[in-house]
Amino acid sequence: MRHAVVTGAFSTRVGELEGSTCMALHAEAAFGAVADAGLAIADIDGILCGYSLVEPQVMHSSAFAEYLGLTPSHASTISMGGVTAALLVSEAAMLVGGGYCRHVLVVCGDNRLTGLRRKGGASASIAAVGTNPQFEYIYGMTVPAAYALVARRYMHDYGLTLEHLAAIAVTQREYARHHPLAHMRSALTIEDVMGSKPIATPLRIFDCCLNSDGGAAVIVSAPDAARDTPRSAIKVLGSGQGHTHEHLIAAPSLTDFGCKQSAARAFERAGVTAADIDVAEIYDSFTITLAVELESMGFFERGEAGPAAIRGELTRSGRLPCNTHGGLLSYGHSGAAGGLFHFVEAVQQLRGVSGERQVNGAELAFVHGDGGILSGHCSVILGRA
């Protein structure tokens, strides 16, 4: 199968966007990515969408195609929580690689912050997602509580500390401070994180991702269709998935997850290793999420990601620059668009246009999505053509 290429990428502003709607954010992101690729909207022959909590649609991609007045030859919707965006990009690569489409629009967006507020509050709606309604949620289990259980076990087994988790949050915030579109750009210290409001022990509020309005889109094109686009084409070199459970009560382990398999499969298909990666954009719904995934996927040994964060190894000049836009913890989290923000940043890093956040000489990027309680995983490796 031929390597697909990313020809366009765009993110809207992220944060509290009063008056925004799910479909309007989709449209803004879509037109931005199409323009970035030097295409016309009529060039799009495939549309892949995520899901929305604010404006749920049974046929989301069809509803969006209708919104734009398009009749694509391929349209589908994926609803897999935080892994959705990575799955969409992977599917788009397969579509163009197999000759089914020439330019696939991958687009996600939601006005989770203001939209759910208007519908009566976001916290209950989001907290219930990913928990078993019969055996978990009714007994008080929420998503933060589930991740807190993972954090407790990881602390017990591998010596992870609250300071290690705080260092991850501070690193993400420092990146976001240099991104003009980020939701949170104020300064943050380790003391701020460790002294912040408890959410689910040991996790505090700055250990948790944001709830934001925003949208993002990328265009995945066939290699021959990308030749006349103005930007440097970014190759999709390989991808892999790993799925072990949905609900935490069915997880085979609280320390081993499908990200290990998804990364290994992506590395094998791309013909590279973790040591080859110049910049990583990894799903960070909580600080513990990033710590676990960095170690499970082979970037650090068990128990080493936290100390590495303390030493600055995740910063722009460190061993593995990670989530250089600020991640879900500080750039923002808008549902399925949260994972797509990671792809937009990876493309910009490989193009060399990330300004103060730019990682010098970045040629290989690793992007990872995680859905549920570390349940479903998809890793994608991008490379500069």
HELIX and SHEET records of a PDB file:
HELIX    1   1 CYS A   22  ASP A   36  1                                  15    
HELIX    2   2 ILE A   41  ASP A   43  5                                   3    
HELIX    3   3 HIS A   60  LEU A   68  1                                   9    
HELIX    4   4 GLY A   81  VAL A   83  5                                   3    
HELIX    5   5 THR A   84  GLY A   97  1                                  14    
HELIX    6   6 ARG A  112  ARG A  118  1                                   7    
HELIX    7   7 SER A  123  ALA A  128  1                                   6    
HELIX    8   8 TYR A  137  TYR A  139  5                                   3    
HELIX    9   9 VAL A  143  TYR A  158  1                                  16    
HELIX   10  10 LEU A  162  ALA A  176  1                                  15    
HELIX   11  11 ILE A  190  MET A  194  1                                   5    
HELIX   12  12 ILE A  205  ASP A  207  5                                   3    
HELIX   13  13 LEU A  248  ALA A  250  5                                   3    
HELIX   14  14 CYS A  259  ALA A  270  1                                  12    
HELIX   15  15 ALA A  274  ASP A  276  5                                   3    
HELIX   16  16 THR A  287  SER A  296  1                                  10    
HELIX   17  17 ALA A  305  ILE A  310  1                                   6    
HELIX   18  18 GLY A  327  SER A  330  1                                   4    
HELIX   19  19 ALA A  336  ARG A  351  1                                  16    
HELIX   20  20 GLY A  355  ARG A  357  5                                   3    
SHEET    1   A 9 HIS A  74  THR A  77  0                                        
SHEET    2   A 9 GLY A  46  CYS A  49  1                                        
SHEET    3   A 9 HIS A 103  ASN A 111  1                                        
SHEET    4   A 9 ASP A 213  SER A 221 -1                                        
SHEET    5   A 9 VAL A   5  SER A  11 -1                                        
SHEET    6   A 9 ILE A 234  HIS A 243 -1                                        
SHEET    7   A 9 GLY A 376  ARG A 384 -1                                        
SHEET    8   A 9 LEU A 364  GLY A 371 -1                                        
SHEET    9   A 9 VAL A 279  ILE A 282  1                                        
SHEET    1   B 2 PRO A 198  ALA A 200  0                                        
SHEET    2   B 2 LEU A 203  ARG A 204 -1                                        
END                                                                             
